[in-house]
Amino acid sequence: MTVVERGPEFVVIRFVRGLYRAVARAVGVVLLIPVLALIPAAVMERGPSGGVRTSLFPAALVVLDPFLWDCSRNSLINAAVVSIGSLLVGTILARVAGRWRFWGRTLLSALVIAPIAVSPFFGALGLRLLFGRSRPWYEVWSTAGMSPDLREWVGLAWVDLAVGVPMIMLATMRGLARIDPGWEAAGRLAGLSRWGAWRRLAWPMVRPQVMRTLSLLFTVILVEPGAPLILGLRRTLAFQIIEAVSAPEPSARAALLALTTLLYVLLAWTFLRWWGGESLAYPASVSQRPESAGVVRTVLFWGCLAGATVLLWLPLYGLLGSAIRIWADPGSHDSRSALTALTDLTTDFRLRDIITRSVAVGSAVVAVTVFAAKGLASAGAGSRSGWSILANWSRGVPPIVVGVGALSVSPVLGLVSQLARRTRGIASLSDPLGWVSNALDVYRAPSVLVFLAVAAVHLPRLVQRAVWKERLKRDAPVSASRMLGLPGWRGPRVDAWPEWRSGMFGIVWSFVLATTNLAPALILQPTGAGRTIAPKLLALADQPGHGLEHAVSLASCVLIVQLLAFAAVMSGRAPSTWLDEPGDVAVY
């Protein structure tokens, strides 16, 4: 028996690896601070004499306000309608694209799925350009007999479905890809109809994954702020949260609205995860190809996928078409202003500052989250442990709620500092806490708060990808190499190039989403001087004069970048493998 000697190199590697994991865990704890700040922000306030006290009066105002209950009802109804519609339409389209072979299936599937890369904010802006007053298709609303109020709610559901349908379609296709079509064929031979074989054999195995994705969709759609603000839907939770953080004393009311949203999300997650149930073991696959569709079915399936493509892409067409029309008409006064906005990307120092600030925030977010993700993944984030909760807590928290929590950090630290000054034994902590509170003030360091909130939102996706890559390694060769004293990065790997390529494209996609983030950035950038690109777009769209034309030009450029990045990430992969895990979806 050979004894392997472990020299100083092995000890150093062990120490560095342990230090790395400890720092990664510390980063994860720091990113948890925004959501922890919500509770003290909701109950702590300064009294009439200037002292710190706890009060339930703001909570009572929120609970007893009928207008806020009306806003909650509207947001919950919209989220429920979008979730149910996405579940029905997305499952049908996944069934068509995942269980049948016909010409053009991959192209049509990609076109249906592509809108997942675009925030509902862009779709709402496109609908405003298509169906708003004095717009080309405004009469469509009148012909359909819709009231002005109903038009806005239909538009909100429309742009949310453009995100929800692809999410459910991807999750269902991934589940179907793991189930051999012969499994359902055997059920039909046993006397079941095609619908019965799907309902009794395939759907129970796909349902847990679909319900997990549906819970994520509900979380994103419930308080997504961009579309309600563009469409002017004041009676929504998202609109009320934005108004609350714009008030002179935003902490208590905004924090209570954020905690109320968390309660709704928790109830929805509990119900949907219970309905989905535990994941079932998939039957062994024999790599049987999907069934070939005949001529009649091909025409029918083409109609389904093409119709879905048109409906999901129409809001984006409103945005891109308006930009192209403005740019291509040199005789229009509006076109000159729009083209000026386009050229300002390289000549206007204000836009250069916005783009530079956005890129800097996105780069910092990706650097820190990739660092923390690898450390948390190697520390057991993929298992049922405390580190898994630390790495994935923000998956069930809407991004706008994380932004409210980050906004509350400075006021909470200020109150704690004042309380510590009057408490014997911890008075020495007052000055450091006060210094940190001033340093994190939203008017002094908005970029730091945006970085903190956006990094917390995007951490679960990168942790999940890191865990997924860990599972692709050959356990036996890697374990053997480590027993011989080799560091992990020198151990053998399986498919090194696909792993590297997938990881790099995943990082690029996270960078694009972090750079064009709206939900936390909108809350944490109250002044125009410190805004990143997405909040600036929202402000431009409501400016008088040529503000809307400038917003169209800039938004079209951002939209094209997002679609190109998404295409690069998904290139060379079958649609059924576009999700590494059910939760690997876009976060806005």
C-alpha positions, -999 to +999 in steps of 0.1 A: +000+000+000+014+033-011+013+062+014+009+097-003+029+124+015+012+157+018+037+185+018+035+223+024+018+229-009-012+208+002-015+227+035-013+261+017-040+250-008-063+239+020-058+272+039-064+293+008-095+273-001-109+276+035-102+314+035-119+317+001-150+300+014-151+320+045-149+353+026-176+341+001-199+333+031-192+367+045-202+383+012-234+363+013-242+375+048-236+411+037-260+408+008-286+396+033-286+429+050-312+447+028-340+422+036-331+422+073-334+460+075-371+459+065-384+447+099-367+475+121-375+500+094-412+492+097-415+496+135-387+521+145-392+558+143-382+591+159-407+604+185-418+640+189-390+646+213-364+632+189-358+600+207-360+565+191-392+545+197-411+515+183-445+522+170-472+502+153-491+533+141-477+532+105-486+495+103-522+504+115-524+530+088-514+505+061-537+478+074-567+501+077-562+519+043-589+507+019-570+522-011-539+500-004-562+469-001-576+479-035-540+481-049-531+448-034-562+432-049-555+446-083-518+434-082-528+399-070-555+395-096-530+406-124-503+382-111-529+353-108-543+359-143-507+361-158-497+330-139-527+310-150-525+322-186-488+315-188-493+280-173-520+271-199-504+287-230-468+278-220-476+242-214-495+238-247-466+254-266-441+232-248-461+202-256-462+211-293-425+220-295-412+192-272-432+162-284-434+166-321-410+170-350-418+193-378-400+217-401-391+251-385-398+238-349-365+251-335-368+286-351-403+291-340-396+279-305-366+303-302-388+332-314-415+324-288-389+320-260-368+351-269-391+377-252-380+363-218-349+383-223-368+416-222-382+434-192-420+442-193-409+478-191-399+477-228-431+460-238-452+485-220-433+513-238-440+496-271-477+492-263-478+529-255-463+537-288-487+515-307-520+520-289-517+553-271-537+583-280-528+598-315-510+565-322-516+543-353-536+515-337-555+535-311-588+528-327-583+491-321-592+497-284-624+515-294-634+488-318-630+462-291-652+483-268-627+486-240-629+514-215-597+534-210-591+519-176-595+483-189-571+491-217-542+497-193-549+465-174-551+445-206-518+460-216-502+452-183-513+415-185-501+414-221-465+425-215-464+403-184-475+373-204-447+380-229-423+370-200-445+344-183-453+322-213-416+316-223-407+309-186-433+282-183-426+269-218-389+265-210-396+247-177-421+223-193-398+216-223-369+208-199-391+184-180-404+167-212-368+164-225-361+141-195-391+118-202-388+095-231-418+098-255-421+060-254-433+064-218-465+080-230-467+056-260-468+027-236-497+044-218-516+047-250-510+010-258-525+003-223-557+020-233-552+056-223-560+085-247-533+109-257-547+134-231-549+107-205-513+096-210-502+132-207-523+139-176-515+106-157-480+099-168-461+129-181-477+158-162-471+145-127-434+143-135-432+177-151-455+195-126-430+200-097-405+218-119-433+239-136-448+249-103-414+261-090-410+282-121-445+295-117-437+306-082-408+326-095-430+342-122-455+352-096-427+368-076-414+389-105-448+399-119-465+409-086-446+441-081-426+447-113-425+485-114-417+494-150-449+485-168-473+500-142-454+533-143-453+535-180-490+526-183-500+549-155-516+522-133-515+540-099-538+514-082-510+487-080-486+477-053-456+486-074-468+521-081-476+526-044-441+514-033-425+538-057-446+567-043-438+556-008-400+557-013-404+591-029-420+606+002-399+628+026-399+600+053-402+569+032-388+542+055-418+530+076-445+531+049-423+517+022-410+489+044-445+479+055-456+477+018-425+456+011-433+433+040-469+430+028-456+420-006-433+394+010-464+380+028-483+376-005-453+360-021-448+336+008-484+325+006-482+320-032-449+301-029-464+278-002-495+270-023-477+265-056-449+244-041-475+223-023-495+219-055-463+209-074-453+183-049-419+166-046-399+158-078-405+123-090-379+100-105-379+101-143-382+069-162-351+056-180-346+072-214-339+051-245-332+083-266-363+079-287-370+108-310-402+128-307-431+118-329-431+131-365-460+154-372-481+150-404-491+177-428-522+187-409-505+188-376-476+207-390-499+234-403-518+235-369-486+236-349-471+263-372-503+284-366-500+280-328-463+289-326-466+317-352-496+332-335-479+331-301-448+347-317-468+376-331-487+383-299-455+381-277-434+402-301-460+429-309-452+451-280-415+449-288-424+456-325-441+488-313-408+499-297-384+488-324-407+498-353-411+533-339-374+537-336-367+525-371-395+547-385-380+577-367-345+570-378-355+563-414-374+595-419-349+623-424-376+649-432-392+646-397-384+670-369-389+642-345-364+620-364-337+646-360-342+646-322-342+608-321-311+605-342-295+631-320-303+609-290-287+579-308-255+598-316-254+612-281-244+577-269-209+586-281-209+624-280-230+636-250-211+635-218-242+630-198-252+599-216-216+587-215-217+591-177-249+571-175-236+543-196-202+543-178-220+542-144-243+514-156-213+493-169-194+499-137-223+487-115-228+457-137-191+448-137-189+451-099-221+430-094-208+402-116-173+402-101-186+400-065-214+376-072-192+352-092-167+352-064-194+346-038-212+320-060-182+297-064-174+299-027-210+292-016-214+264-042-183+246-029-195+252+007-227+232+001-251+258-014-266+230-035-277+209-006-304+214+020-282+234+044-280+268+059-256+279+032-282+270+006-307+293+023-280+321+025-273+317-012-308+315-025-329+337-002-334+364-027-349+339-052-383+343-034-380+381-028-391+405-055-363+428-067-382+460-058-385+447-022-347+442-020-344+478-032-367+490-004-346+471+021-313+486+008-329+521+010-339+513+046-303+504+057-291+540+063-322+552+083-322+520+104-284+524+112-291+561+121-318+551+145-297+523+160-268+548+164-290+573+182-303+545+204-268+532+212-257+567+223-282+566+251-276+530+261-249+522+287-224+497+275-227+502+238-223+539+235-189+534+218-207+519+188-228+551+182-201+570+162-191+540+139-228+533+132-235+569+125-206+571+101-218+540+082-253+554+081-241+587+066-219+569+041-249+547+029-273+576+026-292+573-007-282+609-018-245+603-011-238+568-022-266+556-046-242+535-066-231+516-036-267+508-026-276+498-062-246+475-062-257+459-029-293+454-040-286+442-075-259+418-063-283+403-038-309+398-066-285+381-090-266+359-066-289+329-067-286+325-105-248+324-104-248+301-073-271+278-092-249+277-123-219+271-101-236+242-083-247+228-117-211+229-130-200+212-098-224+183-106-209+179-141-175+169-128-164+133-126-165+126-089-141+096-089-112+112-109-115+145-091-114+127-057-085+106-068-065+137-080-071+154-047-060+124-027-027+126-047-023+162-035-033+179-067-054+212-064-090+210-077-082+232-107-057+206-119-081+177-116-097+161-146-130+175-159-156+163-183-163+185-213-141+214-202-149+235-232-187+233-229-184+241-192-162+271-198-184+283-226-216+280-207-201+297-176-187+326-196-220+332-215-239+329-182-216+356-167-222+378-198-259+375-195-258+383-158-237+414-166-263+426-192-292+422-167-273+439-140-263+468-162-299+474-174-315+467-140-346+487-132-363+476-100-337+482-073-320+510-093-352+530-097-357+532-059-321+538-050-314+566-075-337+595-065-317+622-084-310+623-121-273+629-116-267+594-103-290+573-124-281+542-144-296+535-178-330+519-170-342+546-145-330+572-170-351+556-197-382+557-175-376+594-167-371+603-204-403+586-215-423+611-194-404+642-202-422+668-223-410+678-257-388+651-273-383+631-242-403+601-256-383+601-289-350+601-269-363+572-248-374+553-279-339+556-294-320+547-263-344+519-253-342+503-288-304+502-285-307+486-250-333+461-263-311+451-292-281+445-269-303+424-246-316+402-274-281+398-289-267+388-255-295+363-250-289+348-285-252+344-277-261+327-244-285+303-260-266+297-293-257+261-300-280+246-274-314+229-279-343+249-265-350+221-239-316+227-224-318+265-222-326+262-185-299+246-164-324+246-135-360+258-132-350+289-115-324+300-141-346+327-155-343+364-162-346+387-132-355+423-138 
